């Protein structure tokens, strides 16, 4: 049981890095009525959607995309409230986005990343004075800024962010609830997410759900989004699969463009910079920490880079031919018969 929970947390942590960006035009949603509530010393909010769903369905006006919506808010808590409104109005993209945004912020709170944030803020002048690159300084600043957007989720009761009153600890249940809603609304990345958990025996899809997910994956596997790729990365037979998937996302033409939006808070760059600034010069990294973290998602040790890059190239070649077993995803093969290749 402990192994299952550890594995599940790992999956959620990967998926928490991103949410879906819709390229399609969506109907306009009336602004939700936000009501402040207090419960057991905690401050929360609930939304009154009695008229929201009707307004969502009735209007034919354009609305901004999720990525544009994100730019309107200074904190992710308020963004989550807006996504909740749109999710309850039946928008699949918002349902998937909400699931991943809630996981992202809750994982960062549970992982005590705010302690790292405090360290970075208290030592930012020192770090900047020690010759870190402009790229490193920019990524560090962006990571701190974006992570602070989750601050309102601390000590917050999340029950009102779903319709089943899941406790804060029921992160998998809350996430799966909204992902399944998105899946019912035919969001492809939701199919990848549920399919990955099903093959890992974390959840059990019905025969009908598995058939639908399989068909959706077949139609999107040749050019997956980053979200889809990370939902499957734990099925790879390669040890450093997460770093490989991140590197693949940087390869031109491999992923479907403009479909996924990754959260920029990656405090792995801080670990690298700390070594550069606070340890003896003979052990300092001789490469740009930001470039390393941006490509691999983690601070990858230099001696592992040639091996990871060789794996990236091997997967690219196999994937382009539809050879998913050759790409290290043997578990997918029984479900991907007649799936198209990149060259088709």
N, C-alpha and C positions, 0 to 999 in steps of 0.2 A: 504493500500500500504506500509506504514512504517513497518508493521508487516512482510510483505513478504520479504522486503529487509533485515530486521534484521535476519529473519529465514535463508534466502539465505546465508548471511554472515557467520552464524553459521555453515551451511553445508560445505561451502568452507573452513572454518577454520579447521574443522575436517579432511577433505580430504587432506588439505595441509600438514598434518603431514607425508605423505608418497607418494611413487610412486612405480610402478610395477618393480619387478626384474624378468627378463626372465630367465628360466632354459633351454630354447631351444637354439640351435645354430642358429645364424643369419648370413646372407650374409655380406661380407665386403663392407663397404661404402667408396668411395673415400673421401679424406679430403675436406671439403668445402672451397671455396674461400671466405675469410672474408674481407670485405671492410669497412673501417672506414668512417662514415658519420657524418655530423654535421647539426643540424636543430634547429633553434631558441635557440641557445646557449647550446643545449644538445648534448652529444656524444652518438652515437648509432652505430649499426653494421647491415649490411645486408649480406645475404649469396647468392652466385651465385650457384644455383643448376642445371644449364643447363646440366652438364655432370654427376652430382651426381647420379641422378635416374638411368641412364643407367649403371653406374658402379656398383650400388647397385644390379641391376637385373642380370648383366652379370657374376659377379664373383661367384665362389663357395667356396671361402676361408672362414675360420672361422673368427669371430671377437669377441672381448671381450664383456662380458655382460654389462648391464647398470651399475650394481654395480661396476664392475671393471673399467668401463669408468669414473665413478664418482671419483675414487681414483686418476685419472690422473690429475685432475684439482684442483687448489687451491681456485677457486671461482666458485659459482654457475652460474654466468653470462656466463662465458665461457662454462660451461657444458650445459647451456640452448642453446647456439649457436650450439653446436655439436648435441644435441637432436633435434633441429629445422631442421638441415640438414637431419638427419636420419628420422625424422617425414615426411618431404616433399618427401623423397625417398620412403615412403609407409610403414614404419615399425610401426605396431600397438603398440608395447610395448613402443617405443620411443614417440609416440604420447600421450599415457597416462601418461608417465613419465614427458613429457614437460608440460602438463596441470597442473599437481600437483606441479611441481617445481616452475612454474610461480606464482601459487597461494600462495605457502609457502612463497616465498620471498616478494611478494607484500603485503600479509597480515601482515608480520612482519614489513615492512616499514610503512604501514598505521597505525599499532597499536603502533607506536613510541617505539618499543622494543629496538631501539638503545639508547634511554635514559636509559633504564635499563642496557643495555650493558655498557654504559659509567659509570654508578654507580658501576657496578660490577668490572670494570677494575680499577677504582679509589680507590676502597675499598678492593681489593682482598687480600692485605697483612693483613689488619685488620681481614677479614673473616678467613683467614688461620691461624691466630694467636689465634683465639678464640676457638680452640678445635673442629673444624668441622672434621668429619670423612674423611678418605681417599676416600671413595665412594662418599661422598658429594663434596669433592674438585675435584674429577675426572669428575663428571657429570657437575659441574659448569664450569670447564675449557672446556669440550667438547661442552657445549651449547654455550658458548661465541665464541669459535672458529668457530663452524658451522654457527652461526648467522652472524658472520663477513663475511662469504662467500657470503652473499646477498648484501653486501655494494654497489656493482656496480649498483644495481637496483634502488638506490635512485636517484630521479630527472631524470629518464630515460623514454623516450618515448617508450612504448611497442608495438606500432603499427606494427613494422616489425616482431613481433613474431607470427603473424597470417596472413591470406591471405585476410582479410576483413577490415583492418585498424581500428580495434576497438580502442576506446580511452582507456586510463588507467583506467577510471572509469567503463568500461564495462568488469569487471573481470569475471562475470558469462558467458557473451557471448563468451569471448575468451576461457575460460576453456571448455565450452560445445562444442565449435567448434572442439577442439582437441580430447575431449573424444568421440564425435560422430564419428570422423575419426577412433579412436581405436575400437569403437564398430563395425563399418563396417568391420574392420579387425579381428573381432571375439575375442577380448580381454575380458575375462569374467568380470574382475573388472570394466570395462567401462559399462557393462550392469547393474551391481549393482548400480553404480553411477547414471546413467540416470533413472533407475527404481525408485530409492529413490526420486529423484526430481520430477518425474512424479506423484507418489502417493501423494506428498506434494503439487501438483498443482503449482510448480515453473516453470516447462516446460510441454509441451504436446507432448507425443510421438504419432506417427501415429499408426494405428491399426497394420500394419505390423511390425513396430519397437517394439511395446509393446509385440507382439507375440514372436518375436525373443528374446527380453530381458528376457521374462518369461521362455522360454526354456533354455536359458543359465543359468539363476539363478537356475532353477530346477536341473540342472546337477552339480551345484557347491555349493549348499546351505549346504549340509551335512558337508562339510569341507571347509568353506570359508577362504579367506585370511583376514588379518587385514584390508586391504583397503576395501574389500567388507563389512565386519562387520561394519566399521565406516560409510560407505555409508548408512547403514540401521538403525543405532543406534537411529536416531531421530524418527523412527517409533515405538520404544519401548514404552510401557505404563509405564515403570518404571522411576521415577523422576531422579535418578542419573545414567541414562543409559550409559553416556559417561565413567564414572569411571568404571562401570561394564564391558563395552566392552574392556577397557584397561586391566583390571584384567583378563578377559577371554583370552586375547592374551598371558598371561604368563602361562596358563594352558597347560601342556604337552598333545599333541595329539589333542587339540581342533581345532586349525587352520591348514590350509595347510601350510606346512613348505616351506621356501625358495621362497615364492611367492611375499612377500611384503617387502619393505625396508623402515623403518621409519626414518625420519629426527630426529637427536638427540638433536636439540636445544629445550630444554624445560626449559624456565626460571621460571617455577613455583617453581623449587628448590630454586631459589634465594629468593622468597618471604618467604619461610619457614626458610631459613638460616638467613635472616634479622631479623626475630622474635627471633630466638635463640641467635643472637649476640647482638642485640640492645635494647631488652626489659628486664624487670626485670626477675630474675631467676625463680620466682614462676609461670610464665606463659610461659616459654620456652617449646618447644616441647621436649618430653622425648623419641623420636624415631628418627631413621635415616631419614632425609629429602629425601635423594636420593632414598632409598628403597620405601618410600611412593609415591613419584612422579613417579618413574619408573613403579610401579604397577598400579597406578590409573590415570596417565596422568595429574593429577592436584594435588595440595596439599589438600588432603582429611582430614577433621577434624577427630580426633581419635574416637569421639563418633559415627561417621557414618560408621566406618569400619566394625563392626559386621553385620550391616544391608546389606551393599554392598556385603560382603563375602557370606552371606546367599543367596542373589540374584544370585551371580555367580554360586553357587552350584545348585540352582534350575534350572537355564538356562541350565547348563551342562547336567543335568539329562533329562530335557524335549527335548533338542536338539538331544541328542543321540537316542531318540525314534521318531524323526521327528515330535514332538509335538510343532510346532512353535507358536501356540496360547498359549500353556502352558508356553512357554518361554517369553511371553509378546509381541509377534509380530502378533497380531490378524489381522493387516492390510495385512499381507502377505498371509494368509490362502487361500483366494479365488484364488490366482495365483499359489499355490504350490501343487495342487492336483497331486498325484502320485510322488511327490518328494521323493527321497530316504532318508532313515535315516542313521545314523552313523553305526548302527548295521547290515545294509543290505549289 
